[in-house]
Amino acid sequence: MAQSRLEKIGTIFTRVQGLLRGGAMKTEDKPIWYDVYAAFPPKAEPRFDRPAPEVPVRNIFYAEDVVRAKLHKHNRPNETISLFDNKRSTQSQQFLQIYSNLKAQGALDEQRIYETALDFLAEQRQQSRLDATTEEPAVAGTDLDVETKSQLMSDFMEAGGQQDKFSSPPKERKKDSGVGINIGSLFKD
């Protein structure tokens, strides 16, 4: 063997350099990054035993993160989200929009803004449910409430449209008519 594969002995650059010098690797087979690394070597050699830098990790929180966390802590989200649908906003996005509009008015304290935004969101969802049930036929024979039915129907209709867009026509399968093997009997004790 021309070189050791153990990462503790040298770096990837020194191992490739040794392979090139020893003739185990041709110059036309050398990696693309080799010439760049040779021209611009790093300030500190990338070795396994180099201590990690002591850089403090900053908390990245936005103002809406606190409100969203409070919303999800007190109210369980009960919607299905299609990642293909960029037109419809989620419940938390709608809530944050209502919350920021109320906060911009500045007439209420934080708790009252939160409660009012929840009320507005409930009214908005109720209105969208009523609109959805008048447009789409109801599902008969189920014990689901109206909210769940309308949400499931709209999600089903959207998923069907997305599936038609991304799927290809199914391939026809050929049946093997001459085979008379019962697979279930093969695995009996």
C-alpha positions in Angstrom: 0.0 0.0 0.0 1.2 3.5 -0.9 -0.3 5.3 2.1 -2.2 4.7 5.3 -6.0 5.3 5.2 -6.1 6.2 8.9 -7.3 9.8 9.3 -4.9 10.3 12.2 -1.8 10.0 10.0 -1.6 13.1 7.8 -4.3 15.0 6.0 -6.2 14.1 2.8 -3.8 16.5 1.0 -0.7 14.8 2.2 -2.1 11.4 1.4 -3.0 12.4 -2.2 0.4 14.1 -2.5 2.1 10.8 -1.5 0.0 8.8 -4.0 1.0 11.2 -6.7 4.7 11.1 -5.8 4.7 7.3 -5.5 3.0 6.8 -8.8 -0.1 5.1 -7.4 -2.3 8.0 -8.8 -1.8 9.5 -12.2 -1.6 13.3 -12.5 -4.7 13.3 -14.7 -6.6 11.4 -12.0 -5.8 13.9 -9.2 -8.8 15.5 -7.5 -10.0 18.9 -8.7 -9.4 20.5 -5.3 -5.8 19.5 -5.2 -4.4 22.4 -7.2 -6.6 24.9 -5.4 -5.4 23.5 -2.0 -1.8 23.6 -3.1 -2.1 27.2 -4.3 -4.1 28.5 -1.3 -3.3 26.3 1.7 -5.3 26.9 4.9 -3.8 28.9 7.7 -4.3 26.1 10.2 -3.7 22.5 8.9 -7.0 20.5 9.1 -5.9 17.7 11.4 -7.9 15.4 13.7 -6.2 16.5 16.9 -6.6 20.3 16.3 -8.8 21.7 19.2 -12.1 23.1 18.2 -12.4 26.8 18.5 -14.3 28.2 21.5 -17.0 30.1 19.7 -20.2 30.9 21.6 -23.3 29.7 19.9 -25.8 32.6 19.6 -29.5 32.1 20.2 -31.3 33.1 17.1 -34.9 34.0 18.1 -37.2 36.3 16.3 -40.1 38.1 17.8 -42.6 35.8 16.1 -40.9 32.7 17.4 -42.0 33.5 20.9 -45.6 34.1 19.8 -45.6 31.0 17.7 -44.2 28.9 20.6 -47.0 30.3 22.8 -49.6 29.4 20.2 -48.4 25.9 19.8 -48.0 25.4 23.5 -51.6 26.3 24.3 -53.4 25.3 21.1 -52.7 22.1 19.3 -52.5 22.6 15.5 -55.1 20.3 13.8 -54.4 20.9 10.1 -52.6 19.0 7.4 -50.0 20.9 5.5 -49.2 20.3 1.9 -45.6 21.2 1.1 -46.5 21.5 -2.5 -49.1 24.3 -1.8 -47.4 27.7 -1.7 -50.7 29.6 -2.1 -52.4 28.7 1.2 -50.9 29.9 4.5 -50.8 27.7 7.6 -52.7 28.4 10.8 -49.7 29.7 12.5 -48.8 32.0 9.6 -52.4 33.4 9.7 -52.2 33.8 13.4 -48.9 35.7 13.2 -50.3 38.0 10.5 -53.3 38.8 12.7 -51.1 39.2 15.8 -48.7 41.6 14.0 -51.6 43.7 12.7 -53.1 44.0 16.1 -49.7 44.8 17.7 -49.1 47.5 15.1 -52.3 49.2 16.2 -50.8 49.3 19.7 -54.1 49.6 21.7 -53.8 46.4 23.7 -51.3 44.7 25.9 -49.6 41.4 24.9 -52.1 39.0 26.5 -55.1 40.8 25.1 -53.5 40.9 21.6 -52.9 37.1 21.8 -56.5 36.4 22.9 -58.0 38.7 20.3 -55.8 37.2 17.6 -57.0 33.7 18.6 -60.6 34.9 18.3 -60.0 36.4 14.9 -58.3 33.2 13.7 -61.2 31.1 14.9 -63.6 33.4 13.1 -61.5 33.3 9.9 -61.3 29.5 10.1 -65.0 29.2 10.7 -65.7 31.4 7.6 -63.3 29.4 5.4 -64.9 26.1 6.6 -68.3 27.4 5.7 -67.0 28.5 2.3 -65.4 25.0 1.8 -68.6 23.1 2.8 -70.8 25.1 0.4 -68.4 24.5 -2.5 -67.7 20.8 -2.0 -70.1 17.9 -1.4 -70.2 16.6 2.1 -68.8 13.1 3.0 -71.7 10.9 4.0 -71.5 8.1 6.6 -68.7 9.4 8.8 -68.7 10.5 12.4 -66.2 13.4 11.9 -67.1 17.0 12.8 -67.6 19.6 10.2 -64.2 21.2 10.7 -62.3 18.0 10.2 -64.5 17.0 7.2 -63.9 20.3 5.4 -60.2 20.2 6.1 -59.8 16.7 4.9 -61.8 17.3 1.8 -59.8 20.4 0.8 -56.5 18.6 1.5 -57.7 15.5 -0.5 -58.7 17.7 -3.4 -55.3 19.5 -3.4 -53.4 16.3 -3.0 -55.2 14.8 -5.9 -54.3 17.8 -8.1 -50.7 17.6 -7.0 -50.5 13.9 -7.6 -51.9 14.3 -11.2 -49.3 16.9 -11.9 -46.3 14.9 -10.6 -47.2 11.2 -11.4 -46.8 9.3 -14.6 -49.3 6.9 -16.1 -49.1 3.4 -14.4 -47.3 0.7 -16.3 -49.3 -2.4 -17.1 -48.1 -5.6 -15.4 -47.9 -8.9 -17.1 -49.4 -11.8 -15.3 -47.5 -15.1 -15.3 -50.2 -17.5 -16.2 -48.2 -20.7 -16.1 -47.0 -20.5 -12.5 -48.9 -22.5 -9.9 -46.8 -21.9 -6.8 -48.6 -21.0 -3.5 -46.1 -18.7 -1.7 -47.9 -19.2 1.6 -47.3 -22.9 1.6 -43.5 -22.5 1.1 -43.0 -21.0 4.5 -45.1 -23.5 6.6 -43.3 -25.3 9.4 
